[in-house]
């Protein structure tokens, strides 16, 4: 009763992967609604930064690993809703795509069934059971596991952007590290970058039950831009002049193979901006856009009443740190 008096709900939401880039925004969106949140992570001792996102005692990191169903079931006990954000971009050791995206998603789905909890599952645009990469196929398997749960909602975001993203920040880091900017393929691959806060709001609405369930929603931003457009924008915002170096996909895959080997030799110490896999390059050969079918059926951010935020409204607020003198440097355009 005391908690309810100060605006806290009696409902518990377990967020698997709550300490990641996307997770912290989801935790914050849920905390604003008054839910009590369990952030289920592998290292709760490193997730203390989540607690100030809510009231005292509202956010509690707990230990769980989706590769171990017992820990998943324990973290889900008593939850009225479960959010699965767990995902990897590159497989390493026991953290394989099958173990995390497929078997892990099934463990979370089983926990949701056992607790009679609402399930919100995060996938990705490009998930395809017949896709050319293990990432795409495992993401599709995870969707199937989630949708087997009655009332589940699946969200497929495009490339996420925000202060801690691995998209605009990665390209800005490359501009700082390299004398040229690699332009993979012809630079025509198109993206629809979506603000992490907008997708977090979609997750919160799904937890609320205010959007239709048993559906897959595709989340993209208001702009469709090519890889070349993005690199040009990053160079402008970081006030760096770098010539483009066209790199054919075939040559880029060979280079990525060397990078994967170098990353293993250095025990994962290769600079993050340089760490790229051949699978990631295969996915780069295809556009990452919200489908026309999703638009027609209202399975988009706009369709659930969320106006997507332009990357131009957010990205400048964190790319300034890549300028030569940081926030103290005036751009040439200014």
C-alpha positions, 0 to 999 in steps of 0.5 A: 500500500505504501508503494502504491501511495507514492505512485508505484504499481504492485505489478512486476516487470522482468526485463531480460537484458535490462543493462544494455544500451536498449535495456536502460531506456526500456527500464526508464520508460517502465519506471516512469509508468510506476512498474516495479522492475527486475533487470535480469542480467548476467552481472547484476553487480555491474548494473547498479546504474539502473537503480537511479532510473526509478524511485528507491527500491523500484528497479532491482538488478537480478542475476539471470542468463538466458542460456540457463532456463533455471535462472530465467524461471527464477528471475520471472517468478511473480512477474506480470510482464516479461520483456526479452531484449537479449541479443548479440551481433557476433557469436563468441564462445558459448554465446552463440546465435542459437543459444541466445536468440533461439534457445534463450528466447524459448526459455523466456517464452516458457517462463512467461507461460509458467507465470501467465505473464504478458511477453514482449520480445525484441527481434530485428528487421531482417529476421528470416528463417531462410535468411543467409546468416545465422543471425537472421535465422536465429532471430526468426526462431526466437520470434516463433518461440515468442509468438507461441505464447498467447498475447505476445508482442514482437517488435522488430526495430531498424538500426537503433540510435541514441547516446550509447549506440553502436551505429553513429558512434562507430562511424564517428570512431572510424573517422577519428581512427582512419585517414579514409572512410571505407564505403562498403559496396557502393554505399547505396544500402538504405537504413531507417535509423530509429531513436531508442527512446521511441522503441522503448516507449513502444515496449512500455505500451506493449507491457501496458496492453495498449497495443494489439497483441499476437502481432509483429511490429516493425519500428523505423525512424522518419528518414530513409538514408543510404550508407553514404548519406550517413557517413557524410552526415557523421563527417559533417557533425564531427567536423572531419574531412575524410575521402571515401574509399570504395570497398567492394563487398567481396573485398570487405568480406575478406578483410572482415575475415582477417578482422575476426581472426585478429579479434581472436588473437587479441582476446577481443581487444580489437578496437570496437569500431574495427571489429566487424564480422562477415555475417554483418557484411552479408546483412549490409548487402540488403536494405534495413527498412520497414516493410510496405506490408507493415505500413499498410497494416499499421504495424509501425510506430506511427500505427500505434501512435508514436511519432518517430524522432529524426536522428538529426534532432538527437545525434548532434548531442553526442557526436560532438565528443568526436571532434578534435576539441570536443564541445569547444570546437566550432564546426566549419559549417557554423 
